[in-house]
Amino acid sequence: MDTITLFVYGTLRKHETNHGLIREATCIAEQAWVNGELFDTGNGYPTLELNNSGKVHGELYEVSKNLLPLLDALEDFEEGRESNLYDRTNVTVHTDKGTKGALVYVNVDESSKNEKITHGDWKLHRFMENPPEQVYYFAYGSCMDDERFRKAGVDHCFKNLVGAAVLKGYSMKYLFRVSDGGRADIVEDGGETEGLVYLTPYEGVDYLFVREGFYGGWYRPTFVDVDIDGETLKDVLTFHVYNKMPELSPPDHYSTEILRGAKGRLSDSYYQYLLTELDRLKKSSHS
């Protein structure tokens, strides 16, 4: 069966209103982006302008070519028509595994660009515009440890520990660099990452946005599905490094936080994996 590669950034994304149209498609990357700017049309969907002014985040799929007429109809696109709402064009899509060419629907109607979404993520935009009272949050690094929560006076936001969870399709690496070493990140490379799920009030989210440097371009809030106690929690908040660097050994104090948070709460095998990786990186930094 002939397929096309499609980048989606709005209502066609996972768990969004029109995702059912591509539910049989193969997801190539959940963490994907293109150069451009994103705008809220004010009509319940966004529009994309391709340029070099920023990043627009979305997902990459392999879709049956038979769906193209339905997708064109959804996007109000007709080849050769001058009054199209969107145009269908080719774009370079960036993922954790590299770049790939894909089709994308882009804006051709200037009047539809109602509000610029500066962080370039439609799901995050809706989340922040209508914040829920409580949020499931997946911690995979130092946020598994309670000590800094207490020091920051926000430990009451992280009292409701739902349990240990598995994020499939991602590995944990140390790809964010600060002056004393690396910090944890998740990379969409087909691996598995274990972590802890908290149910936190939105006050906890405000704290995490600051702690993870969201406003400074350090970590990007994103939403993933995790497995916990035989069930799948959908659209769980977590954080993904904006600009990944070569892996670097973390400092001892940061390693201690990760191991202290993981011990006795994640699987023994994953705890041993954390120990082994930290030891490997420490040795390589001294070689």
N, C-alpha and C positions, 0 to 999 in steps of 0.2 A: 504494500500500500504506500502510495506517495505521501510524503509528509512535508511540512514546512516548519521552520523554526520561528517562534513567535515570542516577542518580549511584551509582557503585560504589566501595567503599572496602576490600574484602577480597579474597576468593578469585576474584572476577569481574574483577579488574584485569588489565591487560596482563601476559602471561607467567605469571600465577598459575594455580592448579590448575583452576579452573572457568571460565577466560576463554573456552574453546572454545564455551561455550554462547552467547556473544554475538560470536563471531569475525566474523560477517558485518555486525555493527553499524558505524555510522559514528561515529568518535571525534570529539566536538566539542571536548574539551579534556583533555589529559593532566594539566595542572596546575590542579586544581579543589579547592575546599574548601567545607565547610559549618560553621556554628557548632555545636559539640557536644563530646562526649567519646567517646574510643574505648577499648574494653576488649578484652583477650585473654580468650577464654572458656576457654582451656586445652584446647580440642578441635580446634585447627588452623584456627580462623577467628575473626574479631573480631566485636564487636557495637557498635552506635552508639547513643548517647543524645543527642538533640537538646536543647541548652540554650545559654546564652551564656557558658559557662565556658572555651571554647577553640576551636580549629580542628581539624577532621578532614579529612585530605587524601585525595583519590581522583581519579577520572576521570569524565568526563561523556560519555554515548553517546546516539545516536539509534537506537532498537531497534525491530524489528518488533513490532507489538502481538500477533502470533501467538505470540510467545515468552513472553508474560505467564504463562500457566499453568505453563510449565516453570520460570520464575523463582520463581513462588509455591511450587512444589513443592520447589525447592532451599532456599528460605528457611523452609519449613514454615509457610507462611501460607495460611489459608483464610478468606475473608470471613465474618464473623459468628460464627466459632468462638472460644470463650473461652480455649482452651488453646494459642493460637499461640505459637511461639517468637519470631517477629518480626511487626511490624505494617508495612503498606505505607502510606506517607503522602507528602504533598507537602512540598518543602523549597526554599529559595532557595539556589542554588549560585553561588559566586563563581569567576570565571575571570579570566585576564589581559585578556579582551575585555569584561568586564562580568558582570552577573548573569543567571541564567536559572532558571526554575522547573523542577523535575524530581521524579520519583518516587524514593523511597529506602526501603529496608527498615531498620527501627529496632528496638531492643531493647524487649521487653515482659516479659522474664523476669529479675528482679533477681538471681536465684541464678547466672545465667550470667556476671555481671560479675566475672571472676576476678582480673584484674590491669589496672589503668589504664595505658594507653599515653600517657604525658604529652605526647609530641611529636605524637601524632595521626596517625601514618602506619604502616599495617600492614606495608608492604614494608620500610620502614626498621627497624621493630621486629624483623622476622625476620632481617634483615641483621645487626643488632647483637647479637641473641641467639645467633646461630650465625655468627660472623665467618669469612669465607673466608680462606685463607692469602694469596691475592693478589686484587687488585681492579683492574678497568679503570676509569680515571678520566679524564674529559674536562675539560681546562682550556681556558677561552676568554678569560681576562683576564690578570691579572698573574702567575698561576701558570704561564703559558707560558714565563716567564723563570726561569732557574736561580739567579739571584743570591741571592734570599732563602732558597732551599732551603739553599744553602751556609752562609749566615750563621746559619741556625737549626740547622745540624748534621744536617739530614735529607736531604741531597742523595743519599745512598746509596739512599734510598727511591724516587728519581725518575730513576734511571739508565736504566731500561728504557723508552725512548721508542718506542712502537709506530709512531707516525707521525701525519700530519695527517689530520683527520676532518671531516666535515660533519654538523652537526645540523640536520635539516630541520624547518621549521615554527616556528623560533624566530629572533628577531633579538637582537643584542647592543645593549643600551642602558646608560646610566650612571644607574641609578635608586636606588642606595644612597648615602645622604649621610653624610659625616663632616665634621669641622670645616673641612678644607681643600678639599672638593669631592666630586664624584661618584665612584662605583666601579661596576665592570661588573656587569651582570645579564643574564640571558636572559629574553626575553618571548615567550610563545607567541602570535605574531601572524601566522603564515604565512610568515615570512621564512626566511633561512638564516644560520647562524653557523658559521664555521670555527674549529677549535681543535686542540689536541694531545691524543692519548691516551697515557697512561702505564699501564704495568702495575706496580702498587705493592704491597708487602706491607701488611698491615693496620696496621703501625706508621705508614705514610704517611697512612692514613685518620685515625688518631688525631690526627696533626699538622694535617691539613686541617680537622677538626672544630673545633679550637681556633682556627686561623688565620681561618676563615670565620665565626667567632662563632656556631656552631650552638647552643651552650649559652646564649648571650646573646640569642638571637632575631634575629640579623642575617641569616644565610643558612641556608636549609633544604636538607639533603641530599636529592637526588631521583635518579631513575633514568630514563635516556633511551636510545633506540636511535640509534646514529650510523653513518654510512657511511664506510668506510675501505678503500681499495684494492679497490673493487668488491664488498666484503662488508659485511654489517650486523652490528655488535656490539650485542648486546641487554643491557638493564639496566646500562648504564654509569653509574657514579656521577658526578654533577655537583652544582652548587649554584645555588639559585634564591632571590632575595631575598624574605624574609617580607613586609615592608611596603614596597611600592614608592612612591617619591616622584617628582615631576616631574624630568625629566632635567636633570642638572647637569654642567658641564664638570669633568673630573678634573684634579688638579694635575699639573704637569709631570713630577714624579718617577714618578708612577703611569703616565702616558702613555708614558714612556720604557721602563718595564718591559714594557708590552704590545707596543710596537713592536719592542723588542729580542727578545722571545720569538717574535714572528710572522715577523720578517724572514728570508727564505730557507727558511722551513719551511711557511708557509701559501702559498696561491696568490698570485701577483703582484697579481691583480685584487682580492683580499680585503685585501691589505696596503694597496693604494691606497685602498680603501674606509675602512679604519681611519684612515688619514691625513686623508682628507677629512672624516670625521665629527668627529675630534678638533679639526680646524681650525675647522669650523663651530660647534662648541660653545664653543670659546675666543672666537671673534668675537662670538657671541651673548651671552656673559657680560660682554663689555665694552661692549655696545651700550646 
